Amino acid sequence: MVVSAEKNLKTLFRNDVHINDKLKGVNQWQKITMDSYFPDNLKDNTIVKIYFWNPGKKNIFVDDFTVEIF
């Protein structure tokens, strides 16, 4: 899972979690959480991206994906 903040094609902030490191088993749903704290100096027109990056050839399944901002 990746959270990034970008402006003018430059990455200003990036946080990621390797899902494989969090898995406790296979063929079962598991809850995985991630916290990200953005720097205070990000401008209003910064683009925030939240996504799953899968460089492998196997499918991944994501269900009940929730983003909370506060």
mmCIF file of the N, C-alpha and C atoms, coordinates in Angstrom:
data_MODEL
# 
_entry.id   MODEL 
# 
loop_
_atom_site.group_PDB 
_atom_site.id 
_atom_site.type_symbol 
_atom_site.label_atom_id 
_atom_site.label_alt_id 
_atom_site.label_comp_id 
_atom_site.label_asym_id 
_atom_site.label_entity_id 
_atom_site.label_seq_id 
_atom_site.pdbx_PDB_ins_code 
_atom_site.Cartn_x 
_atom_site.Cartn_y 
_atom_site.Cartn_z 
_atom_site.occupancy 
_atom_site.B_iso_or_equiv 
_atom_site.pdbx_formal_charge 
_atom_site.auth_seq_id 
_atom_site.auth_comp_id 
_atom_site.auth_asym_id 
_atom_site.auth_atom_id 
_atom_site.pdbx_PDB_model_num 
ATOM 1   N N  . MET A 1 1  ? 0.854   -1.157  0.000   1.00 0.00 ? 1  MET A N  1 
ATOM 2   C CA . MET A 1 1  ? 0.000   0.000   0.000   1.00 0.00 ? 1  MET A CA 1 
ATOM 3   C C  . MET A 1 1  ? 0.901   1.221   0.000   1.00 0.00 ? 1  MET A C  1 
ATOM 4   N N  . VAL A 1 2  ? 0.516   2.211   -0.752  1.00 0.00 ? 2  VAL A N  1 
ATOM 5   C CA . VAL A 1 2  ? 1.342   3.410   -0.889  1.00 0.00 ? 2  VAL A CA 1 
ATOM 6   C C  . VAL A 1 2  ? 0.489   4.654   -0.659  1.00 0.00 ? 2  VAL A C  1 
ATOM 7   N N  . VAL A 1 3  ? 1.046   5.605   0.076   1.00 0.00 ? 3  VAL A N  1 
ATOM 8   C CA . VAL A 1 3  ? 0.482   6.940   0.218   1.00 0.00 ? 3  VAL A CA 1 
ATOM 9   C C  . VAL A 1 3  ? 1.580   7.902   -0.205  1.00 0.00 ? 3  VAL A C  1 
ATOM 10  N N  . SER A 1 4  ? 1.243   8.788   -1.143  1.00 0.00 ? 4  SER A N  1 
ATOM 11  C CA . SER A 1 4  ? 2.262   9.748   -1.575  1.00 0.00 ? 4  SER A CA 1 
ATOM 12  C C  . SER A 1 4  ? 1.628   11.119  -1.778  1.00 0.00 ? 4  SER A C  1 
ATOM 13  N N  . ALA A 1 5  ? 2.456   12.152  -1.681  1.00 0.00 ? 5  ALA A N  1 
ATOM 14  C CA . ALA A 1 5  ? 2.056   13.521  -1.978  1.00 0.00 ? 5  ALA A CA 1 
ATOM 15  C C  . ALA A 1 5  ? 2.998   14.013  -3.068  1.00 0.00 ? 5  ALA A C  1 
ATOM 16  N N  . GLU A 1 6  ? 2.399   14.558  -4.132  1.00 0.00 ? 6  GLU A N  1 
ATOM 17  C CA . GLU A 1 6  ? 3.194   14.949  -5.291  1.00 0.00 ? 6  GLU A CA 1 
ATOM 18  C C  . GLU A 1 6  ? 2.799   16.331  -5.784  1.00 0.00 ? 6  GLU A C  1 
ATOM 19  N N  . LYS A 1 7  ? 3.769   17.014  -6.357  1.00 0.00 ? 7  LYS A N  1 
ATOM 20  C CA . LYS A 1 7  ? 3.513   18.315  -6.977  1.00 0.00 ? 7  LYS A CA 1 
ATOM 21  C C  . LYS A 1 7  ? 4.505   18.485  -8.118  1.00 0.00 ? 7  LYS A C  1 
ATOM 22  N N  . ASN A 1 8  ? 3.999   18.878  -9.278  1.00 0.00 ? 8  ASN A N  1 
ATOM 23  C CA . ASN A 1 8  ? 4.826   19.083  -10.474 1.00 0.00 ? 8  ASN A CA 1 
ATOM 24  C C  . ASN A 1 8  ? 5.679   17.856  -10.776 1.00 0.00 ? 8  ASN A C  1 
ATOM 25  N N  . LEU A 1 9  ? 5.067   16.678  -10.683 1.00 0.00 ? 9  LEU A N  1 
ATOM 26  C CA . LEU A 1 9  ? 5.696   15.390  -10.982 1.00 0.00 ? 9  LEU A CA 1 
ATOM 27  C C  . LEU A 1 9  ? 6.844   15.046  -10.034 1.00 0.00 ? 9  LEU A C  1 
ATOM 28  N N  . LYS A 1 10 ? 6.937   15.725  -8.899  1.00 0.00 ? 10 LYS A N  1 
ATOM 29  C CA . LYS A 1 10 ? 7.943   15.412  -7.895  1.00 0.00 ? 10 LYS A CA 1 
ATOM 30  C C  . LYS A 1 10 ? 7.255   14.837  -6.662  1.00 0.00 ? 10 LYS A C  1 
ATOM 31  N N  . THR A 1 11 ? 7.820   13.783  -6.108  1.00 0.00 ? 11 THR A N  1 
ATOM 32  C CA . THR A 1 11 ? 7.286   13.188  -4.894  1.00 0.00 ? 11 THR A CA 1 
ATOM 33  C C  . THR A 1 11 ? 7.817   13.969  -3.694  1.00 0.00 ? 11 THR A C  1 
ATOM 34  N N  . LEU A 1 12 ? 6.897   14.555  -2.932  1.00 0.00 ? 12 LEU A N  1 
ATOM 35  C CA . LEU A 1 12 ? 7.259   15.335  -1.758  1.00 0.00 ? 12 LEU A CA 1 
ATOM 36  C C  . LEU A 1 12 ? 7.220   14.497  -0.484  1.00 0.00 ? 12 LEU A C  1 
ATOM 37  N N  . PHE A 1 13 ? 6.416   13.449  -0.514  1.00 0.00 ? 13 PHE A N  1 
ATOM 38  C CA . PHE A 1 13 ? 6.250   12.566  0.637   1.00 0.00 ? 13 PHE A CA 1 
ATOM 39  C C  . PHE A 1 13 ? 5.826   11.204  0.128   1.00 0.00 ? 13 PHE A C  1 
ATOM 40  N N  . ARG A 1 14 ? 6.316   10.157  0.756   1.00 0.00 ? 14 ARG A N  1 
ATOM 41  C CA . ARG A 1 14 ? 5.902   8.800   0.400   1.00 0.00 ? 14 ARG A CA 1 
ATOM 42  C C  . ARG A 1 14 ? 6.004   7.914   1.633   1.00 0.00 ? 14 ARG A C  1 
ATOM 43  N N  . ASN A 1 15 ? 4.983   7.109   1.813   1.00 0.00 ? 15 ASN A N  1 
ATOM 44  C CA . ASN A 1 15 ? 4.978   6.113   2.875   1.00 0.00 ? 15 ASN A CA 1 
ATOM 45  C C  . ASN A 1 15 ? 4.393   4.847   2.273   1.00 0.00 ? 15 ASN A C  1 
ATOM 46  N N  . ASP A 1 16 ? 4.998   3.717   2.557   1.00 0.00 ? 16 ASP A N  1 
ATOM 47  C CA . ASP A 1 16 ? 4.445   2.472   2.020   1.00 0.00 ? 16 ASP A CA 1 
ATOM 48  C C  . ASP A 1 16 ? 4.565   1.363   3.046   1.00 0.00 ? 16 ASP A C  1 
ATOM 49  N N  . VAL A 1 17 ? 3.751   0.351   2.841   1.00 0.00 ? 17 VAL A N  1 
ATOM 50  C CA . VAL A 1 17 ? 3.784   -0.837  3.682   1.00 0.00 ? 17 VAL A CA 1 
ATOM 51  C C  . VAL A 1 17 ? 3.782   -2.025  2.732   1.00 0.00 ? 17 VAL A C  1 
ATOM 52  N N  . HIS A 1 18 ? 4.676   -2.965  2.975   1.00 0.00 ? 18 HIS A N  1 
ATOM 53  C CA . HIS A 1 18 ? 4.749   -4.170  2.154   1.00 0.00 ? 18 HIS A CA 1 
ATOM 54  C C  . HIS A 1 18 ? 3.751   -5.180  2.711   1.00 0.00 ? 18 HIS A C  1 
ATOM 55  N N  . ILE A 1 19 ? 2.698   -5.406  1.966   1.00 0.00 ? 19 ILE A N  1 
ATOM 56  C CA . ILE A 1 19 ? 1.609   -6.261  2.437   1.00 0.00 ? 19 ILE A CA 1 
ATOM 57  C C  . ILE A 1 19 ? 2.095   -7.664  2.740   1.00 0.00 ? 19 ILE A C  1 
ATOM 58  N N  . ASN A 1 20 ? 2.991   -8.195  1.939   1.00 0.00 ? 20 ASN A N  1 
ATOM 59  C CA . ASN A 1 20 ? 3.491   -9.557  2.191   1.00 0.00 ? 20 ASN A CA 1 
ATOM 60  C C  . ASN A 1 20 ? 4.112   -9.690  3.574   1.00 0.00 ? 20 ASN A C  1 
ATOM 61  N N  . ASP A 1 21 ? 4.707   -8.613  4.066   1.00 0.00 ? 21 ASP A N  1 
ATOM 62  C CA . ASP A 1 21 ? 5.299   -8.641  5.400   1.00 0.00 ? 21 ASP A CA 1 
ATOM 63  C C  . ASP A 1 21 ? 4.243   -8.706  6.501   1.00 0.00 ? 21 ASP A C  1 
ATOM 64  N N  . LYS A 1 22 ? 3.012   -8.307  6.186   1.00 0.00 ? 22 LYS A N  1 
ATOM 65  C CA . LYS A 1 22 ? 1.927   -8.265  7.171   1.00 0.00 ? 22 LYS A CA 1 
ATOM 66  C C  . LYS A 1 22 ? 1.052   -9.516  7.157   1.00 0.00 ? 22 LYS A C  1 
ATOM 67  N N  . LEU A 1 23 ? 1.143   -10.316 6.093   1.00 0.00 ? 23 LEU A N  1 
ATOM 68  C CA . LEU A 1 23 ? 0.258   -11.481 5.967   1.00 0.00 ? 23 LEU A CA 1 
ATOM 69  C C  . LEU A 1 23 ? 0.622   -12.572 6.957   1.00 0.00 ? 23 LEU A C  1 
ATOM 70  N N  . LYS A 1 24 ? -0.413  -13.165 7.550   1.00 0.00 ? 24 LYS A N  1 
ATOM 71  C CA . LYS A 1 24 ? -0.209  -14.242 8.521   1.00 0.00 ? 24 LYS A CA 1 
ATOM 72  C C  . LYS A 1 24 ? -0.597  -15.601 7.955   1.00 0.00 ? 24 LYS A C  1 
ATOM 73  N N  . GLY A 1 25 ? -1.202  -15.608 6.799   1.00 0.00 ? 25 GLY A N  1 
ATOM 74  C CA . GLY A 1 25 ? -1.630  -16.851 6.184   1.00 0.00 ? 25 GLY A CA 1 
ATOM 75  C C  . GLY A 1 25 ? -2.020  -16.588 4.742   1.00 0.00 ? 25 GLY A C  1 
ATOM 76  N N  . VAL A 1 26 ? -2.505  -17.607 4.073   1.00 0.00 ? 26 VAL A N  1 
ATOM 77  C CA . VAL A 1 26 ? -2.927  -17.460 2.681   1.00 0.00 ? 26 VAL A CA 1 
ATOM 78  C C  . VAL A 1 26 ? -4.389  -17.851 2.548   1.00 0.00 ? 26 VAL A C  1 
ATOM 79  N N  . ASN A 1 27 ? -4.998  -17.378 1.477   1.00 0.00 ? 27 ASN A N  1 
ATOM 80  C CA . ASN A 1 27 ? -6.387  -17.702 1.145   1.00 0.00 ? 27 ASN A CA 1 
ATOM 81  C C  . ASN A 1 27 ? -7.370  -17.335 2.250   1.00 0.00 ? 27 ASN A C  1 
ATOM 82  N N  . GLN A 1 28 ? -7.113  -16.221 2.916   1.00 0.00 ? 28 GLN A N  1 
ATOM 83  C CA . GLN A 1 28 ? -8.050  -15.727 3.919   1.00 0.00 ? 28 GLN A CA 1 
ATOM 84  C C  . GLN A 1 28 ? -7.960  -14.209 3.968   1.00 0.00 ? 28 GLN A C  1 
ATOM 85  N N  . TRP A 1 29 ? -9.078  -13.564 4.301   1.00 0.00 ? 29 TRP A N  1 
ATOM 86  C CA . TRP A 1 29 ? -9.091  -12.114 4.417   1.00 0.00 ? 29 TRP A CA 1 
ATOM 87  C C  . TRP A 1 29 ? -8.389  -11.705 5.697   1.00 0.00 ? 29 TRP A C  1 
ATOM 88  N N  . GLN A 1 30 ? -7.626  -10.627 5.601   1.00 0.00 ? 30 GLN A N  1 
ATOM 89  C CA . GLN A 1 30 ? -6.920  -10.111 6.764   1.00 0.00 ? 30 GLN A CA 1 
ATOM 90  C C  . GLN A 1 30 ? -7.010  -8.596  6.768   1.00 0.00 ? 30 GLN A C  1 
ATOM 91  N N  . LYS A 1 31 ? -7.109  -8.036  7.936   1.00 0.00 ? 31 LYS A N  1 
ATOM 92  C CA . LYS A 1 31 ? -7.138  -6.581  8.069   1.00 0.00 ? 31 LYS A CA 1 
ATOM 93  C C  . LYS A 1 31 ? -5.701  -6.068  8.158   1.00 0.00 ? 31 LYS A C  1 
ATOM 94  N N  . ILE A 1 32 ? -5.391  -5.105  7.309   1.00 0.00 ? 32 ILE A N  1 
ATOM 95  C CA . ILE A 1 32 ? -4.077  -4.464  7.314   1.00 0.00 ? 32 ILE A CA 1 
ATOM 96  C C  . ILE A 1 32 ? -4.309  -2.966  7.406   1.00 0.00 ? 32 ILE A C  1 
ATOM 97  N N  . THR A 1 33 ? -3.644  -2.307  8.328   1.00 0.00 ? 33 THR A N  1 
ATOM 98  C CA . THR A 1 33 ? -3.806  -0.866  8.488   1.00 0.00 ? 33 THR A CA 1 
ATOM 99  C C  . THR A 1 33 ? -2.477  -0.161  8.263   1.00 0.00 ? 33 THR A C  1 
ATOM 100 N N  . MET A 1 34 ? -2.596  1.126   7.988   1.00 0.00 ? 34 MET A N  1 
ATOM 101 C CA . MET A 1 34 ? -1.404  1.936   7.731   1.00 0.00 ? 34 MET A CA 1 
ATOM 102 C C  . MET A 1 34 ? -1.712  3.372   8.155   1.00 0.00 ? 34 MET A C  1 
ATOM 103 N N  . ASP A 1 35 ? -0.806  3.996   8.868   1.00 0.00 ? 35 ASP A N  1 
ATOM 104 C CA . ASP A 1 35 ? -0.940  5.404   9.249   1.00 0.00 ? 35 ASP A CA 1 
ATOM 105 C C  . ASP A 1 35 ? 0.112   6.211   8.513   1.00 0.00 ? 35 ASP A C  1 
ATOM 106 N N  . SER A 1 36 ? -0.291  7.381   8.027   1.00 0.00 ? 36 SER A N  1 
ATOM 107 C CA . SER A 1 36 ? 0.658   8.294   7.381   1.00 0.00 ? 36 SER A CA 1 
ATOM 108 C C  . SER A 1 36 ? 0.427   9.691   7.927   1.00 0.00 ? 36 SER A C  1 
ATOM 109 N N  . TYR A 1 37 ? 1.493   10.373  8.222   1.00 0.00 ? 37 TYR A N  1 
ATOM 110 C CA . TYR A 1 37 ? 1.430   11.734  8.733   1.00 0.00 ? 37 TYR A CA 1 
ATOM 111 C C  . TYR A 1 37 ? 2.170   12.639  7.752   1.00 0.00 ? 37 TYR A C  1 
ATOM 112 N N  . PHE A 1 38 ? 1.418   13.489  7.067   1.00 0.00 ? 38 PHE A N  1 
ATOM 113 C CA . PHE A 1 38 ? 2.008   14.365  6.070   1.00 0.00 ? 38 PHE A CA 1 
ATOM 114 C C  . PHE A 1 38 ? 2.774   15.508  6.731   1.00 0.00 ? 38 PHE A C  1 
ATOM 115 N N  . PRO A 1 39 ? 3.824   15.978  6.076   1.00 0.00 ? 39 PRO A N  1 
ATOM 116 C CA . PRO A 1 39 ? 4.542   17.144  6.600   1.00 0.00 ? 39 PRO A CA 1 
ATOM 117 C C  . PRO A 1 39 ? 3.617   18.369  6.631   1.00 0.00 ? 39 PRO A C  1 
ATOM 118 N N  . ASP A 1 40 ? 3.841   19.247  7.574   1.00 0.00 ? 40 ASP A N  1 
ATOM 119 C CA . ASP A 1 40 ? 3.008   20.442  7.710   1.00 0.00 ? 40 ASP A CA 1 
ATOM 120 C C  . ASP A 1 40 ? 3.177   21.431  6.564   1.00 0.00 ? 40 ASP A C  1 
ATOM 121 N N  . ASN A 1 41 ? 4.269   21.353  5.834   1.00 0.00 ? 41 ASN A N  1 
ATOM 122 C CA . ASN A 1 41 ? 4.555   22.366  4.816   1.00 0.00 ? 41 ASN A CA 1 
ATOM 123 C C  . ASN A 1 41 ? 4.015   22.029  3.427   1.00 0.00 ? 41 ASN A C  1 
ATOM 124 N N  . LEU A 1 42 ? 3.133   21.052  3.286   1.00 0.00 ? 42 LEU A N  1 
ATOM 125 C CA . LEU A 1 42 ? 2.550   20.753  1.973   1.00 0.00 ? 42 LEU A CA 1 
ATOM 126 C C  . LEU A 1 42 ? 1.591   21.862  1.565   1.00 0.00 ? 42 LEU A C  1 
ATOM 127 N N  . LYS A 1 43 ? 1.643   22.266  0.315   1.00 0.00 ? 43 LYS A N  1 
ATOM 128 C CA . LYS A 1 43 ? 0.775   23.319  -0.215  1.00 0.00 ? 43 LYS A CA 1 
ATOM 129 C C  . LYS A 1 43 ? -0.610  22.766  -0.532  1.00 0.00 ? 43 LYS A C  1 
ATOM 130 N N  . ASP A 1 44 ? -1.588  23.670  -0.632  1.00 0.00 ? 44 ASP A N  1 
ATOM 131 C CA . ASP A 1 44 ? -2.968  23.264  -0.897  1.00 0.00 ? 44 ASP A CA 1 
ATOM 132 C C  . ASP A 1 44 ? -3.138  22.526  -2.218  1.00 0.00 ? 44 ASP A C  1 
ATOM 133 N N  . ASN A 1 45 ? -2.333  22.828  -3.215  1.00 0.00 ? 45 ASN A N  1 
ATOM 134 C CA . ASN A 1 45 ? -2.496  22.203  -4.528  1.00 0.00 ? 45 ASN A CA 1 
ATOM 135 C C  . ASN A 1 45 ? -1.648  20.941  -4.702  1.00 0.00 ? 45 ASN A C  1 
ATOM 136 N N  . THR A 1 46 ? -1.189  20.371  -3.603  1.00 0.00 ? 46 THR A N  1 
ATOM 137 C CA . THR A 1 46 ? -0.454  19.103  -3.650  1.00 0.00 ? 46 THR A CA 1 
ATOM 138 C C  . THR A 1 46 ? -1.431  17.964  -3.930  1.00 0.00 ? 46 THR A C  1 
ATOM 139 N N  . ILE A 1 47 ? -1.035  17.027  -4.758  1.00 0.00 ? 47 ILE A N  1 
ATOM 140 C CA . ILE A 1 47 ? -1.874  15.871  -5.090  1.00 0.00 ? 47 ILE A CA 1 
ATOM 141 C C  . ILE A 1 47 ? -1.502  14.719  -4.175  1.00 0.00 ? 47 ILE A C  1 
ATOM 142 N N  . VAL A 1 48 ? -2.506  14.183  -3.511  1.00 0.00 ? 48 VAL A N  1 
ATOM 143 C CA . VAL A 1 48 ? -2.308  13.022  -2.643  1.00 0.00 ? 48 VAL A CA 1 
ATOM 144 C C  . VAL A 1 48 ? -2.790  11.784  -3.385  1.00 0.00 ? 48 VAL A C  1 
ATOM 145 N N  . LYS A 1 49 ? -1.964  10.750  -3.412  1.00 0.00 ? 49 LYS A N  1 
ATOM 146 C CA . LYS A 1 49 ? -2.313  9.493   -4.075  1.00 0.00 ? 49 LYS A CA 1 
ATOM 147 C C  . LYS A 1 49 ? -2.268  8.362   -3.057  1.00 0.00 ? 49 LYS A C  1 
ATOM 148 N N  . ILE A 1 50 ? -3.276  7.512   -3.109  1.00 0.00 ? 50 ILE A N  1 
ATOM 149 C CA . ILE A 1 50 ? -3.336  6.335   -2.247  1.00 0.00 ? 50 ILE A CA 1 
ATOM 150 C C  . ILE A 1 50 ? -3.636  5.159   -3.166  1.00 0.00 ? 50 ILE A C  1 
ATOM 151 N N  . TYR A 1 51 ? -2.738  4.171   -3.175  1.00 0.00 ? 51 TYR A N  1 
ATOM 152 C CA . TYR A 1 51 ? -2.909  3.086   -4.134  1.00 0.00 ? 51 TYR A CA 1 
ATOM 153 C C  . TYR A 1 51 ? -2.180  1.825   -3.675  1.00 0.00 ? 51 TYR A C  1 
ATOM 154 N N  . PHE A 1 52 ? -2.486  0.743   -4.347  1.00 0.00 ? 52 PHE A N  1 
ATOM 155 C CA . PHE A 1 52 ? -1.802  -0.531  -4.140  1.00 0.00 ? 52 PHE A CA 1 
ATOM 156 C C  . PHE A 1 52 ? -0.881  -0.732  -5.326  1.00 0.00 ? 52 PHE A C  1 
ATOM 157 N N  . TRP A 1 53 ? 0.381   -0.942  -5.063  1.00 0.00 ? 53 TRP A N  1 
ATOM 158 C CA . TRP A 1 53 ? 1.359   -1.187  -6.117  1.00 0.00 ? 53 TRP A CA 1 
ATOM 159 C C  . TRP A 1 53 ? 1.697   -2.660  -6.092  1.00 0.00 ? 53 TRP A C  1 
ATOM 160 N N  . ASN A 1 54 ? 1.508   -3.306  -7.229  1.00 0.00 ? 54 ASN A N  1 
ATOM 161 C CA . ASN A 1 54 ? 1.726   -4.740  -7.327  1.00 0.00 ? 54 ASN A CA 1 
ATOM 162 C C  . ASN A 1 54 ? 2.704   -5.028  -8.462  1.00 0.00 ? 54 ASN A C  1 
ATOM 163 N N  . PRO A 1 55 ? 3.998   -5.095  -8.174  1.00 0.00 ? 55 PRO A N  1 
ATOM 164 C CA . PRO A 1 55 ? 4.973   -5.360  -9.226  1.00 0.00 ? 55 PRO A CA 1 
ATOM 165 C C  . PRO A 1 55 ? 4.997   -6.823  -9.663  1.00 0.00 ? 55 PRO A C  1 
ATOM 166 N N  . GLY A 1 56 ? 4.342   -7.688  -8.916  1.00 0.00 ? 56 GLY A N  1 
ATOM 167 C CA . GLY A 1 56 ? 4.331   -9.114  -9.244  1.00 0.00 ? 56 GLY A CA 1 
ATOM 168 C C  . GLY A 1 56 ? 3.297   -9.437  -10.311 1.00 0.00 ? 56 GLY A C  1 
ATOM 169 N N  . LYS A 1 57 ? 3.265   -10.676 -10.700 1.00 0.00 ? 57 LYS A N  1 
ATOM 170 C CA . LYS A 1 57 ? 2.337   -11.107 -11.742 1.00 0.00 ? 57 LYS A CA 1 
ATOM 171 C C  . LYS A 1 57 ? 1.079   -11.763 -11.184 1.00 0.00 ? 57 LYS A C  1 
ATOM 172 N N  . LYS A 1 58 ? 1.043   -11.974 -9.867  1.00 0.00 ? 58 LYS A N  1 
ATOM 173 C CA . LYS A 1 58 ? -0.131  -12.584 -9.247  1.00 0.00 ? 58 LYS A CA 1 
ATOM 174 C C  . LYS A 1 58 ? -1.156  -11.513 -8.899  1.00 0.00 ? 58 LYS A C  1 
ATOM 175 N N  . ASN A 1 59 ? -2.436  -11.892 -8.969  1.00 0.00 ? 59 ASN A N  1 
ATOM 176 C CA . ASN A 1 59 ? -3.509  -10.975 -8.605  1.00 0.00 ? 59 ASN A CA 1 
ATOM 177 C C  . ASN A 1 59 ? -3.532  -10.754 -7.099  1.00 0.00 ? 59 ASN A C  1 
ATOM 178 N N  . ILE A 1 60 ? -3.937  -9.565  -6.713  1.00 0.00 ? 60 ILE A N  1 
ATOM 179 C CA . ILE A 1 60 ? -4.226  -9.300  -5.311  1.00 0.00 ? 60 ILE A CA 1 
ATOM 180 C C  . ILE A 1 60 ? -5.691  -8.874  -5.234  1.00 0.00 ? 60 ILE A C  1 
ATOM 181 N N  . PHE A 1 61 ? -6.315  -9.134  -4.120  1.00 0.00 ? 61 PHE A N  1 
ATOM 182 C CA . PHE A 1 61 ? -7.713  -8.789  -3.924  1.00 0.00 ? 61 PHE A CA 1 
ATOM 183 C C  . PHE A 1 61 ? -7.823  -7.868  -2.726  1.00 0.00 ? 61 PHE A C  1 
ATOM 184 N N  . VAL A 1 62 ? -8.542  -6.763  -2.914  1.00 0.00 ? 62 VAL A N  1 
ATOM 185 C CA . VAL A 1 62 ? -8.717  -5.767  -1.868  1.00 0.00 ? 62 VAL A CA 1 
ATOM 186 C C  . VAL A 1 62 ? -10.208 -5.578  -1.688  1.00 0.00 ? 62 VAL A C  1 
ATOM 187 N N  . ASP A 1 63 ? -10.654 -5.595  -0.437  1.00 0.00 ? 63 ASP A N  1 
ATOM 188 C CA . ASP A 1 63 ? -12.066 -5.421  -0.146  1.00 0.00 ? 63 ASP A CA 1 
ATOM 189 C C  . ASP A 1 63 ? -12.201 -4.465  1.040   1.00 0.00 ? 63 ASP A C  1 
ATOM 190 N N  . ASP A 1 64 ? -13.261 -3.694  1.031   1.00 0.00 ? 64 ASP A N  1 
ATOM 191 C CA . ASP A 1 64 ? -13.553 -2.760  2.129   1.00 0.00 ? 64 ASP A CA 1 
ATOM 192 C C  . ASP A 1 64 ? -12.389 -1.825  2.395   1.00 0.00 ? 64 ASP A C  1 
ATOM 193 N N  . PHE A 1 65 ? -11.912 -1.204  1.340   1.00 0.00 ? 65 PHE A N  1 
ATOM 194 C CA . PHE A 1 65 ? -10.817 -0.245  1.434   1.00 0.00 ? 65 PHE A CA 1 
ATOM 195 C C  . PHE A 1 65 ? -11.374 1.074   1.972   1.00 0.00 ? 65 PHE A C  1 
ATOM 196 N N  . THR A 1 66 ? -10.811 1.578   3.055   1.00 0.00 ? 66 THR A N  1 
ATOM 197 C CA . THR A 1 66 ? -11.291 2.793   3.700   1.00 0.00 ? 66 THR A CA 1 
ATOM 198 C C  . THR A 1 66 ? -10.142 3.769   3.906   1.00 0.00 ? 66 THR A C  1 
ATOM 199 N N  . VAL A 1 67 ? -10.399 5.039   3.632   1.00 0.00 ? 67 VAL A N  1 
ATOM 200 C CA . VAL A 1 67 ? -9.434  6.096   3.894   1.00 0.00 ? 67 VAL A CA 1 
ATOM 201 C C  . VAL A 1 67 ? -10.074 7.061   4.880   1.00 0.00 ? 67 VAL A C  1 
ATOM 202 N N  . GLU A 1 68 ? -9.368  7.343   5.968   1.00 0.00 ? 68 GLU A N  1 
ATOM 203 C CA . GLU A 1 68 ? -9.842  8.303   6.960   1.00 0.00 ? 68 GLU A CA 1 
ATOM 204 C C  . GLU A 1 68 ? -8.831  9.430   7.052   1.00 0.00 ? 68 GLU A C  1 
ATOM 205 N N  . ILE A 1 69 ? -9.307  10.649  6.917   1.00 0.00 ? 69 ILE A N  1 
ATOM 206 C CA . ILE A 1 69 ? -8.430  11.821  6.997   1.00 0.00 ? 69 ILE A CA 1 
ATOM 207 C C  . ILE A 1 69 ? -8.908  12.690  8.149   1.00 0.00 ? 69 ILE A C  1 
ATOM 208 N N  . PHE A 1 70 ? -7.992  12.974  9.049   1.00 0.00 ? 70 PHE A N  1 
ATOM 209 C CA . PHE A 1 70 ? -8.342  13.862  10.164  1.00 0.00 ? 70 PHE A CA 1 
ATOM 210 C C  . PHE A 1 70 ? -7.113  14.574  10.674  1.00 0.00 ? 70 PHE A C  1 
# 
